[in-house]
Amino acid sequence: MSTNIIRQIVLDTETTGMNKFGPHYEGHRVIEIGAVEIINRHLTDNTFHVYLKPNRMIDIEAIQVHGISDQFLKNKPTFSEIINEFLTFIRGSELIIHNASFDLGFLNQELRICKANSKKIESYCTVIDSLKLARKKFPGQRNSLDALCERYFINNGNRRNLHSALLDARLLANVFLSMSGGQIKMKFMEIMNTNISNNKINNIIRLNNTKCINKRSLKIIYANEQEKLAHEEYLDSIQQLNKSCIWRQ
């Protein structure tokens, strides 16, 4: 079994707006960074979240998207004040971003403003664009974060009013894990694939069965017709999404 630790950081940003002509980031600044950590495909409680003072006004159109005001950012740190903490958090990871070129354009501009000869984000970690993965997996379909949340039955209700970098990073983490995940081996398959002898396996099964017999009988509650119908509808959605459903094989 591989003991390599795979550390992934799912990241999102909010900005003062975007440039309509030329580079999309030119003349604008990052005002929020949200990032969550995944270790070996498990979300941890380790996050990076900060609001930033951009030293410029926020476009009205941008405020309508994220709801962050100039007044709210008045006493927040600048990017130069958090740059070391931020780079330490992402360093050496696989950085997962939806439409990565958008966020990287802004972040690399922030690095240039702080340090004239600064390296790019890509020098500190590898980058995975989840939008490209989604387009490859679902060609010709809507692949926005909202669309993917809907496709994978991930609750994004809190995002419908206003966007938030940390909220979006958490949603994207769940989308990415669902989108990139495959069938996981069951525990009993792991046992069967070890060098445990058949006699030992039989003894384990016999012992467990004896314990079950000695326990008080449990009441069995069967699903009603409405619950059976809801279950079949859910399996239909799984089969439609993945072209197959292991529970019907």
C-alpha positions as CSV (number, residue, x, y, z in Angstrom):
1,M,0.0,0.0,0.0
2,S,1.3,3.5,-0.9
3,T,2.2,5.6,2.1
4,N,2.5,8.8,0.1
5,I,0.5,11.7,1.5
6,I,-1.5,13.5,-1.2
7,R,-2.2,17.1,0.0
8,Q,-4.6,19.1,-2.1
9,I,-5.8,22.7,-1.6
10,V,-9.1,23.8,-3.1
11,L,-9.1,27.6,-3.6
12,D,-11.4,30.4,-4.6
13,T,-11.1,34.2,-4.7
14,E,-13.3,37.2,-4.8
15,T,-12.1,40.4,-6.5
16,T,-12.9,44.1,-7.0
17,G,-14.2,43.3,-10.4
18,M,-12.7,42.3,-13.8
19,N,-11.3,44.2,-16.7
20,K,-13.5,44.0,-19.9
21,F,-10.6,44.7,-22.2
22,G,-7.1,43.3,-22.1
23,P,-6.0,41.0,-19.2
24,H,-9.0,40.3,-17.0
25,Y,-7.1,41.1,-13.8
26,E,-5.5,44.4,-14.9
27,G,-6.5,47.3,-12.7
28,H,-8.3,45.1,-10.2
29,R,-7.3,43.4,-6.9
30,V,-8.1,40.3,-4.8
31,I,-10.3,41.1,-1.8
32,E,-11.0,37.5,-0.4
33,I,-9.2,34.2,-0.5
34,G,-10.8,31.0,0.7
35,A,-9.0,27.7,0.7
36,V,-9.7,24.2,2.2
37,E,-7.4,21.3,2.6
38,I,-7.8,17.7,1.4
39,I,-5.5,15.0,2.7
40,N,-5.7,11.6,0.9
41,R,-9.1,12.5,-0.4
42,H,-10.5,13.5,3.0
43,L,-11.5,17.1,3.8
44,T,-9.7,18.3,6.9
45,D,-10.6,21.2,9.2
46,N,-7.5,23.1,8.0
47,T,-8.5,26.2,6.1
48,F,-7.1,29.5,4.9
49,H,-9.5,32.5,4.8
50,V,-8.8,36.2,4.6
51,Y,-10.4,39.4,3.5
52,L,-8.0,42.0,1.9
53,K,-7.9,45.7,1.6
54,P,-7.5,46.4,-2.1
55,N,-6.6,50.1,-2.0
56,R,-9.1,50.8,-4.7
57,M,-12.9,51.0,-5.0
58,I,-15.0,47.8,-5.7
59,D,-17.1,47.8,-8.8
60,I,-20.8,47.8,-8.3
61,E,-21.3,44.7,-10.4
62,A,-18.8,42.8,-8.2
63,I,-20.6,43.9,-5.0
64,Q,-23.8,42.5,-6.4
65,V,-22.1,39.1,-6.8
66,H,-20.2,38.8,-3.4
67,G,-21.7,41.6,-1.3
68,I,-18.3,42.7,0.0
69,S,-18.2,46.5,0.5
70,D,-15.4,49.1,0.6
71,Q,-16.3,50.0,4.2
72,F,-16.1,46.3,5.3
73,L,-12.5,46.1,3.9
74,K,-11.3,49.4,5.3
75,N,-9.4,47.8,8.2
76,K,-8.4,44.5,6.6
77,P,-4.8,43.5,5.9
78,T,-3.3,44.0,2.4
79,F,-2.0,41.1,0.4
80,S,1.6,42.0,1.2
81,E,0.8,41.4,4.9
82,I,-0.5,37.9,4.4
83,I,1.6,36.7,1.5
84,N,4.0,34.5,3.5
85,E,1.2,32.8,5.4
86,F,-0.7,32.2,2.2
87,L,2.3,30.8,0.3
88,T,3.1,28.5,3.3
89,F,-0.4,27.1,3.2
90,I,-0.4,26.2,-0.5
91,R,3.3,25.3,-0.9
92,G,3.9,21.8,-2.3
93,S,0.2,21.0,-2.7
94,E,-2.0,20.2,-5.7
95,L,-4.0,23.5,-6.1
96,I,-7.5,22.9,-7.3
97,I,-9.3,25.9,-8.9
98,H,-12.4,26.1,-11.0
99,N,-11.5,28.1,-14.1
100,A,-7.9,28.3,-12.8
101,S,-6.7,31.0,-15.3
102,F,-9.1,33.5,-13.8
103,D,-7.9,33.2,-10.2
104,L,-4.2,32.7,-11.1
105,G,-4.2,35.9,-13.1
106,F,-5.3,37.9,-10.1
107,L,-3.0,36.0,-7.6
108,N,0.1,36.2,-9.8
109,Q,-0.6,40.0,-10.2
110,E,-0.7,40.3,-6.4
111,L,2.7,38.5,-6.2
112,R,4.1,40.9,-8.8
113,I,2.9,43.9,-6.9
114,C,4.5,42.6,-3.7
115,K,7.8,41.5,-5.2
116,A,9.1,42.7,-8.5
117,N,10.8,39.4,-9.2
118,S,8.3,37.2,-7.5
119,K,7.7,33.7,-8.8
120,K,4.2,32.7,-10.0
121,I,1.8,30.5,-7.9
122,E,2.6,27.6,-10.3
123,S,6.2,27.7,-8.9
124,Y,4.9,26.8,-5.4
125,C,2.5,24.1,-6.3
126,T,0.9,22.2,-9.2
127,V,-2.4,23.4,-10.5
128,I,-5.5,21.4,-11.4
129,D,-8.3,23.2,-13.3
130,S,-11.5,21.5,-12.2
131,L,-13.4,23.3,-15.0
132,K,-11.3,21.5,-17.6
133,L,-11.9,18.2,-15.9
134,A,-15.6,18.8,-15.9
135,R,-15.7,19.8,-19.6
136,K,-13.8,16.6,-20.4
137,K,-16.2,14.5,-18.3
138,F,-19.4,16.3,-19.4
139,P,-18.7,17.7,-22.9
140,G,-21.3,20.1,-24.2
141,Q,-23.0,20.5,-20.8
142,R,-23.1,23.3,-18.3
143,N,-20.1,23.0,-16.0
144,S,-20.3,26.0,-13.7
145,L,-19.9,25.3,-10.0
146,D,-23.7,25.6,-9.5
147,A,-24.4,23.2,-12.4
148,L,-21.9,20.7,-10.9
149,C,-23.4,21.0,-7.4
150,E,-26.8,20.2,-8.9
151,R,-25.4,17.3,-10.9
152,Y,-23.8,15.7,-7.9
153,F,-26.6,16.5,-5.5
154,I,-24.5,18.9,-3.4
155,N,-26.5,21.5,-1.5
156,N,-25.4,25.0,-2.7
157,G,-28.4,26.9,-1.3
158,N,-26.2,29.3,0.6
159,R,-24.6,30.4,-2.6
160,R,-27.7,31.5,-4.4
161,N,-27.8,34.9,-2.8
162,L,-24.1,35.9,-2.6
163,H,-20.8,34.2,-3.4
164,S,-18.1,33.7,-0.8
165,A,-14.6,32.4,-1.5
166,L,-14.5,30.0,1.5
167,L,-18.0,28.7,0.8
168,D,-17.2,28.2,-2.9
169,A,-14.0,26.4,-2.0
170,R,-15.8,24.0,0.2
171,L,-18.5,23.4,-2.4
172,L,-15.8,22.8,-5.1
173,A,-13.9,20.4,-2.8
174,N,-17.0,18.2,-2.6
175,V,-17.6,18.5,-6.3
176,F,-14.0,17.6,-7.1
177,L,-14.1,14.6,-4.8
178,S,-17.3,13.4,-6.4
179,M,-16.1,14.1,-9.9
180,S,-12.7,12.5,-9.5
181,G,-13.7,9.6,-7.3
182,G,-14.1,6.0,-8.4
183,Q,-15.5,2.8,-6.9
184,I,-13.9,2.2,-3.5
185,K,-13.1,-1.3,-2.4
186,M,-15.3,-2.7,0.4
187,K,-13.6,-3.7,3.7
188,F,-14.4,-7.4,3.1
189,M,-12.6,-7.2,-0.2
190,E,-9.5,-5.9,1.6
191,I,-9.7,-8.9,3.9
192,M,-10.0,-11.3,1.0
193,N,-7.0,-9.8,-0.7
194,T,-4.7,-10.3,2.3
195,N,-2.7,-13.4,3.2
196,I,-5.2,-14.5,5.9
197,S,-5.9,-18.2,5.6
198,N,-9.4,-19.4,4.8
199,N,-9.6,-21.1,8.2
200,K,-8.9,-17.8,10.0
201,I,-11.5,-16.0,7.8
202,N,-14.1,-18.8,8.6
203,N,-13.3,-18.4,12.3
204,I,-13.9,-14.7,12.2
205,I,-17.2,-15.2,10.4
206,R,-18.2,-17.9,12.9
207,L,-17.3,-15.7,15.9
208,N,-19.3,-12.8,14.5
209,N,-22.3,-15.0,13.8
210,T,-22.2,-16.4,17.4
211,K,-22.2,-12.9,18.8
212,C,-25.2,-11.9,16.7
213,I,-27.1,-15.0,17.8
214,N,-26.5,-14.1,21.5
215,K,-27.7,-10.6,21.0
216,R,-31.4,-9.7,21.5
217,S,-33.3,-9.9,18.2
218,L,-33.7,-6.6,16.6
219,K,-37.0,-5.4,15.2
220,I,-37.0,-5.3,11.4
221,I,-38.7,-2.2,9.8
222,Y,-39.5,-2.7,6.1
223,A,-39.7,0.2,3.7
224,N,-43.1,1.3,2.7
225,E,-44.2,1.8,-1.0
226,Q,-43.4,5.6,-0.9
227,E,-39.9,4.9,0.4
228,K,-39.4,2.2,-2.2
229,L,-40.4,4.6,-5.0
230,A,-38.1,7.3,-3.7
231,H,-35.2,4.8,-3.5
232,E,-35.8,3.7,-7.1
233,E,-35.9,7.3,-8.3
234,Y,-32.6,7.9,-6.6
235,L,-31.1,4.9,-8.3
236,D,-32.4,6.2,-11.6
237,S,-30.5,9.4,-11.1
238,I,-27.3,7.5,-10.3
239,Q,-27.7,5.4,-13.4
240,Q,-28.4,8.4,-15.6
241,L,-25.3,10.2,-14.2
242,N,-22.8,7.3,-14.3
243,K,-24.4,5.1,-17.1
244,S,-24.5,2.3,-14.6
245,C,-25.7,1.5,-11.0
246,I,-23.9,-1.2,-9.0
247,W,-27.0,-1.7,-6.8
248,R,-28.9,-2.9,-9.9
249,Q,-26.3,-5.4,-11.1
